[in-house]
Amino acid sequence: MEGGRDPLLSPTVFLVEQPPGALLAPHFHTQNQFQVVMAGGGKLGAHEVAAGSVHYAGAYTGYGPVVAGPEGLSYFTIRAVFESGANFIDSARDKMVRGPKRHVQGPPLASAAESELAALAIPRRVHLIEPQSDQLEACVWYLPPAGSIEAPPPAASGQFHFAMAGSLRHGDGWLSGWECRYVASSEPACLLEAGPQGLQVLVLQVPAKATEYLAHRAHER
């Protein structure tokens, strides 16, 4: 999913696949972003990551290296605003902007089995990143077959939904197998509605970019 290059609203999701042992050097981006591990494992900085791990890095916050384990590492990079490339710390220190630096990592959470979803009687929520004062949040909802619940209102930079297991109604169709959708901050809260096998859905709340960085917007296109 890629919404284009509009600096005000251009939600972008892409899959990164690192082969076993591959290393991505420490770097930073000019936009807030999430990373969600879909498969494999490895290390992000000093921390282990595995399927279902969620990592958040604020704009201009250095992180890494990202090192793939023996099974390789596949993860989604998720941003509300389009950005291309990376700024590697060893060669791009002059592009770093003074301001708040922030990254948060949640624990791994594997995709649920169909039998686990079928056994649910009521919706259940697990937080991977607890709600923060700026609306940053990452949580997983488990819904029984044909169950539904209203998602929270979108954060300042919107909200992403990833169907980790089962299926999520989207319009007249269904999302499944790590397919995703974006809800803008200007849109009302939407319904999380499970299909006949139930649903495990990851909900990511994207906070606003820190005000200290807004003056640099023209240089980030």
C-alpha positions as CSV (number, residue, x, y, z in Angstrom):
1,M,0.0,0.0,0.0
2,E,1.5,3.4,-1.0
3,G,-0.4,6.6,-1.0
4,G,2.0,8.7,-3.1
5,R,4.4,11.5,-2.3
6,D,2.0,14.0,-0.6
7,P,3.9,15.2,2.4
8,L,0.7,15.7,4.4
9,L,-0.9,12.3,3.8
10,S,0.9,9.5,2.0
11,P,0.5,6.3,4.0
12,T,3.1,3.7,2.9
13,V,3.7,0.1,3.8
14,F,6.4,-2.1,2.3
15,L,8.0,-5.5,3.1
16,V,11.7,-5.8,3.8
17,E,13.3,-9.2,3.4
18,Q,16.8,-9.7,4.8
19,P,18.5,-13.1,4.0
20,P,20.1,-15.0,6.9
21,G,23.0,-13.0,8.4
22,A,22.3,-9.9,6.5
23,L,23.0,-6.6,8.3
24,L,21.3,-3.2,7.9
25,A,23.6,-0.6,9.4
26,P,22.4,1.9,12.0
27,H,20.3,4.7,10.4
28,F,17.4,7.1,10.9
29,H,14.5,8.5,9.0
30,T,12.8,11.9,8.8
31,Q,9.3,10.5,9.5
32,N,7.7,8.5,12.4
33,Q,7.5,4.8,11.6
34,F,6.6,1.4,12.8
35,Q,8.3,-1.9,11.9
36,V,6.4,-5.2,12.3
37,V,8.1,-8.6,12.0
38,M,6.1,-10.9,9.8
39,A,8.5,-13.9,9.7
40,G,11.9,-15.1,10.8
41,G,13.9,-13.4,13.6
42,G,17.1,-11.6,14.4
43,K,18.2,-8.5,16.4
44,L,17.3,-4.9,16.2
45,G,20.1,-3.1,18.0
46,A,20.6,-5.1,21.3
47,H,17.1,-6.5,21.3
48,E,15.9,-9.8,19.9
49,V,13.0,-9.7,17.4
50,A,10.7,-12.5,16.2
51,A,7.4,-12.9,14.4
52,G,4.9,-10.3,15.7
53,S,7.5,-8.0,17.2
54,V,6.6,-4.3,16.9
55,H,9.2,-1.5,16.9
56,Y,8.5,2.2,16.8
57,A,11.1,4.9,15.9
58,G,10.3,8.6,15.9
59,A,11.5,11.0,13.3
60,Y,15.3,11.6,13.4
61,T,15.8,8.7,15.9
62,G,18.7,6.5,15.1
63,Y,18.3,2.7,15.5
64,G,20.0,-0.5,14.5
65,P,21.8,-2.4,13.3
66,V,19.1,-4.7,12.0
67,V,20.6,-8.2,11.8
68,A,18.8,-11.2,10.3
69,G,19.0,-14.5,12.1
70,P,19.6,-18.0,10.6
71,E,16.0,-18.1,9.1
72,G,16.2,-14.6,7.7
73,L,14.1,-11.7,8.7
74,S,10.9,-10.3,7.0
75,Y,9.3,-7.1,8.3
76,F,7.0,-4.4,7.3
77,T,8.0,-0.7,7.4
78,I,5.0,1.5,8.1
79,R,4.8,5.3,7.7
80,A,1.9,7.7,7.5
81,V,4.1,10.0,5.3
82,F,6.1,8.8,2.3
83,E,9.8,8.7,2.6
84,S,12.4,7.0,0.4
85,G,15.8,5.6,1.5
86,A,17.6,5.8,4.8
87,N,20.1,8.1,6.4
88,F,23.0,6.0,7.6
89,I,24.4,7.4,10.8
90,D,28.1,7.0,9.7
91,S,27.6,9.1,6.6
92,A,24.6,11.4,7.3
93,R,25.2,12.9,10.7
94,D,24.9,16.3,9.1
95,K,21.3,15.6,8.3
96,M,20.3,14.8,11.9
97,V,18.0,17.5,13.4
98,R,18.0,18.4,17.0
99,G,14.8,17.3,18.8
100,P,13.3,14.5,20.8
101,K,14.6,11.0,20.1
102,R,12.4,8.0,20.8
103,H,12.0,4.4,20.0
104,V,9.9,1.7,21.7
105,Q,9.8,-2.0,21.1
106,G,7.0,-4.5,22.0
107,P,7.3,-8.2,22.6
108,P,6.8,-10.8,19.8
109,L,3.3,-12.1,19.3
110,A,2.8,-15.0,16.9
111,S,-0.2,-15.3,14.7
112,A,-3.1,-17.2,16.3
113,A,-4.2,-20.6,15.3
114,E,-7.7,-21.0,13.8
115,S,-8.7,-23.1,16.8
116,E,-7.7,-20.4,19.2
117,L,-9.9,-17.8,17.5
118,A,-12.8,-20.3,17.2
119,A,-12.7,-20.9,21.0
120,L,-13.1,-17.2,21.9
121,A,-16.4,-16.2,23.5
122,I,-15.8,-12.4,23.6
123,P,-13.2,-10.0,22.1
124,R,-9.8,-9.8,23.8
125,R,-7.1,-7.2,23.6
126,V,-3.3,-7.4,24.2
127,H,-1.1,-4.3,24.3
128,L,2.3,-4.5,22.7
129,I,3.0,-0.8,23.2
130,E,0.9,0.8,25.9
131,P,-1.0,4.0,25.0
132,Q,1.2,7.0,25.3
133,S,0.4,10.7,25.9
134,D,0.9,11.5,22.2
135,Q,-1.4,8.7,21.1
136,L,1.3,6.3,20.2
137,E,0.0,2.7,20.7
138,A,0.2,-0.8,19.4
139,C,-2.3,-3.4,20.3
140,V,-3.8,-6.7,19.0
141,W,-7.5,-7.5,19.1
142,Y,-8.7,-11.1,19.0
143,L,-12.3,-11.5,17.8
144,P,-14.4,-14.7,17.7
145,P,-16.0,-15.7,14.4
146,A,-18.4,-13.0,13.2
147,G,-17.5,-10.9,16.2
148,S,-17.0,-7.1,16.0
149,I,-15.8,-4.2,18.0
150,E,-15.2,-0.5,17.3
151,A,-11.6,0.5,16.9
152,P,-10.4,3.6,18.9
153,P,-10.5,6.9,17.1
154,P,-7.4,7.3,14.8
155,A,-4.4,9.1,16.2
156,A,-3.1,12.4,14.9
157,S,-1.2,10.7,12.0
158,G,-3.8,8.0,11.5
159,Q,-4.1,4.3,12.2
160,F,-3.1,1.1,10.5
161,H,-4.8,-2.3,10.7
162,F,-3.0,-5.6,9.9
163,A,-5.0,-8.8,9.6
164,M,-2.6,-11.3,11.3
165,A,-4.9,-14.3,11.3
166,G,-8.5,-14.9,10.2
167,S,-10.1,-12.2,8.2
168,L,-11.1,-8.5,8.6
169,R,-14.0,-7.1,6.7
170,H,-13.1,-4.1,4.5
171,G,-15.9,-2.7,2.5
172,D,-17.5,-5.5,0.5
173,G,-14.4,-7.7,0.8
174,W,-12.0,-9.2,3.3
175,L,-8.4,-8.6,4.4
176,S,-6.3,-11.6,5.5
177,G,-2.7,-12.9,5.5
178,W,-1.1,-9.7,6.8
179,E,-3.0,-7.4,4.4
180,C,-3.6,-4.0,5.8
181,R,-5.6,-0.7,5.6
182,Y,-5.1,2.8,6.8
183,V,-7.6,5.1,8.5
184,A,-6.8,8.8,8.4
185,S,-7.2,11.1,11.5
186,S,-10.0,12.9,9.7
187,E,-12.1,9.7,9.4
188,P,-14.3,8.4,12.2
189,A,-13.4,5.3,14.2
190,C,-14.2,2.2,12.1
191,L,-15.5,-1.3,13.0
192,L,-13.2,-4.2,13.4
193,E,-15.3,-7.1,12.0
194,A,-14.2,-10.7,12.0
195,G,-15.0,-13.3,9.3
196,P,-16.2,-16.8,9.9
197,Q,-12.8,-18.0,11.2
198,G,-12.5,-15.1,13.6
199,L,-9.8,-12.4,13.6
200,Q,-6.5,-11.4,15.0
201,V,-5.8,-7.8,14.0
202,L,-2.9,-5.5,14.9
203,V,-3.9,-1.9,15.4
204,L,-1.1,0.8,15.2
205,Q,-1.7,4.4,16.2
206,V,0.7,6.8,14.6
207,P,1.4,9.9,16.6
208,A,2.0,13.4,15.2
209,K,5.5,14.4,14.3
210,A,7.3,16.3,17.0
211,T,6.8,20.1,16.6
212,E,10.6,20.6,16.7
213,Y,10.8,18.9,13.3
214,L,8.0,20.6,11.4
215,A,10.1,23.5,10.2
216,H,12.3,21.0,8.3
217,R,9.4,19.7,6.2
218,A,10.4,21.4,3.0
219,H,13.8,19.6,3.1
220,E,12.3,16.2,3.5
221,R,10.6,15.7,0.2
